Amino acid sequence: MRALRRIWHFTKVMASAKRNRTDLWGWLIRRPMLLLATVFYEFALIFSNRLDPKYKELAELKAAGLINCEYCLDIGSALAHHGGLTEQQIRDLPKYKTSDAYTDLEKLVIGFAEAMTVTPAADLEELRTALSEHFTRGQVAELAGAVAWENQRARINQALGVRPTGIADGMVCAIPER
């Protein structure tokens, strides 16, 4: 049921795109195997749903903000609204460590995403151990897969010049971070 809800939210969000809808597909259609692999991995992440989607949304938004992918922040902010994140949580991502908007577990998830996204990746063993106190190994693997995929998404979008679509227009949107 959770996977169907996420597919519904994704479909709803994508339908609200106002501009630049085909930027990424215009590139990937030229490489059908890459397009198929992208679609397959997106569905694999949706159907790997033992981890509460809220944690994935937080982690993916943090990674997108650190990489500065405007398209990812646009769609990610809209999905985060549907995923149950508050406006305060979306707004406070750059200062999550000192924000009262997050639980300790949410801060740990965001810290894990941050550590995976910075180059070189830092302090992952300690964070992975701390996450293992709250999540199963499968859930930690799912979180790591979501963050790694967001890194891939954001970097390919930037490399190909994929522009924001206006999906989150009128909503609080996560901002790029330094």
N, C-alpha and C positions, 0 to 999 in steps of 0.2 A: 504494500500500500504506500509506503514511504517513497519508493521509486516512482510510482505513478504520480504522486503529488509533486515530486520534483520535476518530472517531465511536463506536467501541466503548468507549473510555474515558469519553466524555461520557455515553453511554447507561448505562454501569455506575454512574457517579457520580450521575447524576440518579435512578436507581432506588433509590439508598440514602438519598434525602431522607426525613427522618423527620417533618417538620412544614412548614407554610406552603407546600406544593408549588404551589399555584395562585395565589399572590399576584399575580405579574406577568401571567399569562395571564388572570386575572380582570379585569384592567384592559384589556389589549390586545384581548381578544375583542370588546370594544365598538367597536373601531376596526379592522376586518379588514384594511384596507390597511396599517396600521402593523404589525400582527401578521405579515402576509406579508412586508413589507419586512424586519422583524427576522429572521425565519426565513431569508430569502434571504441577507442579509448574513452571518449566522452560518455558513451553508453555504459562502458565498464565501470566508470566512476559512479554513475547514477545508480546502477544496480548493485554496487558494493555499498550497501547502505546500513551497515551495522553501527556505524558511528552517526551520532546526531548531526544532521546537515548543518546545524548552526555552527558547529565547530569547524566544519569544512569551509563554510562561508567566511568566518572570521580569518582563518588561516590564508585562504585564497586572496581575500581583499588585502591583507597585510603584505603578501608577496607582490601583488599587483602594484600596490603603492610604493614599495621599495624599488621595483623595476621601472616604475613610472609609465605604465601602459594605460593610456587614457581610455582605450576601448574596454580593457579589462575592468577598470574602475567604474566605467559607465554601466556595463552589464552586471558586474559583480555587486554594485550598490543596489540595483533594482532587485536582483535575486536575494540579496541579504534582507531587504524589506519583506519579501515574501517568506524568507526562511526564519523570520522571527527576531531578527536583530533590531534593536531600538535605534532611533536617530542618534542618540547620544553615543552608543557603541560605534556606530559608523564614523561619527565625527571625531571620536577620541582615539582612533587607531594609532595616529602618530605618537600619542602620549599615553599609551595603554598602561605602562608601568605605574603611573601615578593616578590613573583615572579610577573613580569609584563606580564606573559603569560596568566593570567586569568582575566576575568571580575570580578566585585564585586559579581555578582550573582553566578558565578562559584566557587568563594572562599567560599561563603555561603553554597553551595551544598557540597563542600568538607569538610567544617567544620562540617556540619550536619553528614556526614558519619563518620568523626573522632569521634564526640561526641557519636554516636551510638555504635561505635566499642570498644572504651576504656572501661575498667571495673573499677568501675561502670560507666554506661552511665552518661554523664554530660551535664548540661546546655541545655537540649533538648527543654524546653518550650520556652526559648528566641529565639533559632534558628528556631523552628517551627513557631513561630509568625513572624519572619523576612521572612521566606520562603513563608508564606501565603500572604505576600504583593506582591509576584511575581507569585505565582502558585495558582491554585485552591486547595481546600481540597483534591480532588481526585488525583491531581498530587503530592501533598505532601505525600499522602498515598502510591502512586505508588513508589515514591522515597524511603520512609521508608521500603516498602516491598522488594525493590531491595537490599538495604543495609543489611537488616536482612537476606535475602537469601544468599547474598555473605558471611556473617559471618558464616552461616550454611555450605555453600559449602567449604569454606576455612578450617573450623575446622574439617569437616569429611575427607577432603582430607589429612590433616595432620595426623589425627588419623589413617587412613588406609594406609599411606605411598604412596599416589598417587604422582608420579614424573612428572616433566615437560616433555612436548612432543616435544619441539623444534619448536613449531608453530611460535614463534616470532624470531627465529634465523635470523640474518641479519637486524633486525629492532631495533629501540630504544625500550627498555623494561623497565617497571617500576621496581623499586628495593625495596627489603624488607626494612622496617623502624624499628627503635628501638622504 
